[in-house]
Amino acid sequence: MYKTLQENPDFDGFTFTRGMTNPVNKAVFVRVVEAIHHDYGGKEQCPWTSAQLKVSCDVYYKSLSNANQRKRKNTEVGHRTTCRRTGRMGAKLEHRINALEKTTWCSETKEVVLGRSSQWSTPAQMRAVMNVIQIGRKQSSLHAK
């Protein structure tokens, strides 16, 4: 809705030099909420509460503010690289957890590894957990004999 309102020449949008509590930004929030309510045929038909819209607007403001700051500091490319790397690591973690659930290891070994999976936020931590997984494989093969 914010982007749609930005197409209007009489809509200035958020001011990023001040916080969300700034009267100008509060007025923008009110206008966006009014437009959302209008789209849904009134406040009663809107699927979101006022509190949900406020939180959503705060998050969107923060996102736009951060994007604006990255643009001013010329760090957009580095941010994009970091986001892609984090996404790949998250996907890798998800694949490994799914694979772990399909293993025939004993439940104690799986619990140790899954308990450690919350620490898989950096490559070094992932390697440490992978070492635990390899130990788990060895223990599991010993239990199978």
C-alpha positions in Angstrom: 0.0 0.0 0.0 2.9 2.3 0.8 4.3 1.9 -2.7 0.9 2.5 -4.2 0.6 5.7 -2.2 4.1 6.8 -3.3 2.8 7.0 -6.9 0.6 10.0 -5.8 2.3 13.3 -6.1 0.7 14.5 -2.8 2.3 11.7 -0.8 5.8 12.3 0.5 6.5 9.1 2.4 8.6 8.5 5.5 11.3 10.9 6.7 14.4 8.8 7.5 16.3 11.5 9.3 14.0 11.1 12.3 12.5 8.1 13.9 9.0 6.5 13.5 7.8 8.7 16.4 8.2 11.8 14.3 4.8 13.5 13.6 5.5 13.4 9.9 6.1 9.6 10.0 3.1 9.1 12.2 0.9 11.0 9.7 2.3 8.7 6.9 1.3 5.7 9.1 -2.2 7.0 9.5 -2.6 7.6 5.8 -1.4 4.1 5.0 -3.7 2.5 7.5 -6.6 4.6 6.2 -5.8 3.4 2.6 -5.7 -0.2 3.8 -9.1 0.2 5.6 -10.5 1.8 2.4 -9.3 -1.1 0.3 -11.1 -3.6 2.5 -14.3 -1.6 2.7 -13.8 -0.3 6.2 -12.0 -1.0 9.5 -14.5 -3.8 10.4 -13.7 -5.8 7.3 -9.9 -5.4 7.5 -8.3 -8.7 8.5 -5.7 -7.0 10.6 -6.0 -5.2 13.9 -4.7 -1.7 14.5 -1.8 -3.2 16.6 -0.8 -5.6 13.8 -0.8 -2.8 11.3 1.3 -0.6 13.6 3.9 -3.4 14.1 3.9 -4.1 10.3 4.4 -0.4 9.6 7.2 -0.1 12.2 9.0 -3.1 10.6 8.5 -1.7 7.1 9.8 1.7 8.2 12.9 0.0 9.7 13.5 -2.0 6.5 13.2 1.1 4.3 15.4 3.1 6.7 18.1 0.5 6.6 17.9 0.3 2.8 18.2 4.0 2.6 21.2 4.0 4.9 22.9 1.2 2.9 22.3 3.2 -0.3 23.8 6.4 1.3 26.9 4.4 2.6 27.2 2.5 -0.7 27.1 -0.9 1.1 24.3 -2.4 -0.9 26.5 -5.0 -2.7 28.0 -6.2 0.5 24.6 -6.5 2.1 23.3 -8.5 -0.8 26.3 -10.9 -0.6 25.8 -11.4 3.1 22.1 -12.1 2.7 22.8 -14.6 0.0 25.4 -16.4 2.0 23.1 -16.5 5.1 20.4 -17.9 2.9 22.6 -20.6 1.5 23.8 -21.5 5.1 20.2 -21.7 6.3 19.3 -24.0 3.4 22.3 -26.1 4.1 21.3 -26.4 7.7 17.8 -27.3 6.8 19.0 -30.1 4.4 21.3 -31.5 7.1 18.6 -31.5 9.8 16.2 -33.2 7.4 18.9 -35.8 6.5 19.6 -36.3 10.2 16.0 -37.1 10.9 16.1 -39.8 8.3 19.2 -41.6 9.7 19.0 -44.8 11.5 21.0 -43.5 14.4 20.0 -44.2 18.0 17.8 -41.5 19.5 20.5 -40.4 22.0 22.9 -39.5 19.2 20.2 -37.7 17.3 19.3 -35.7 20.3 22.9 -34.7 20.9 23.3 -33.5 17.2 19.9 -31.8 17.1 20.6 -30.1 20.4 23.7 -28.7 18.8 21.9 -27.6 15.6 20.8 -24.4 17.2 24.5 -23.4 17.2 24.9 -23.8 13.5 25.0 -20.1 12.7 28.6 -19.7 11.4 30.7 -22.0 9.2 33.1 -22.8 12.0 30.2 -23.9 14.2 28.7 -25.9 11.4 32.1 -27.7 11.0 32.1 -28.5 14.8 28.6 -29.9 14.6 29.5 -31.9 11.5 32.3 -33.5 13.6 29.7 -34.5 16.2 27.7 -36.0 13.4 30.6 -38.0 12.2 31.2 -39.2 15.8 27.5 -40.1 15.9 27.9 -42.2 12.7 30.7 -44.1 14.3 28.7 -44.7 17.5 25.7 -45.7 15.5 27.7 -48.2 13.5 29.1 -49.6 16.8 25.6 -50.0 18.2 24.4 -51.8 15.0 27.1 -54.5 15.4 
